[in-house]
Each structure stands twice: as C-alpha cells, then as structure tokens.
C-alpha cells in the first residue's frame, strides 16, 4: 500500500540519519559540524545503541562519548570535539 511505502521510506531515512550520526560521533575523527547539522534537521539525539567491544555490549552515543572523554582526561588529554558533541547531544535531549 501507499502507507507502507511511505513507512518504509521513513524507516530508510532514519537508518541513514543514524548511520551518519554514528560515523560523526564514533569514528577516529569526530565531526561536530555534521552532528550540528543532523540535530538541526531533527535527528533523534537518542538513536539505537552502539555495539562496542568483542562481547557486543551496547551503549548509547552519549554514554560512549562520556566514557571516551573520561578515559582521555584520565590519560591527560582533552578531546574538545567529543566534549562539544556530548554537550550538543545533551542539549538536544540525549540520555545515557
């Protein structure tokens, strides 16, 4: 039906947005500009959780970022891009 077609398109768009958000956040080079654009366009700040580690443990994007930031600080480094992305996600309503 036409409704099913539109639902499928909407689902495909959500998947693409989730993939873009995941790549902007959880890669070696986090991209603040992409996260800002996605959130401004209405992206869900609470997308499906990331699978991390060999055991398939799942974490929210925000929890992943906060863990990464905490580890960086413990090692004497500051990751300004990830800190900014975490701030943006929190401001948009993201939850751990």
C-alpha angles and dihedrals in degrees: 000000000000091000091054090050092053091046090053092049090049091050091049090052091050090051092051092048091048091050091049092048092048092050092047092051110029103042131095089261110042113207115218093181093057092048090050091051094047093049092045088053090054102264115168109257087207104056122165114300124267121245108230134181129010094291094062093244110176126224134173116247089250094051090048091051094046091050091049092047091049091050091048093051091048087055091050096255131118121213104201095178094054091043090054092047091050089051091050093049092049091048089052091052103265117165132205 
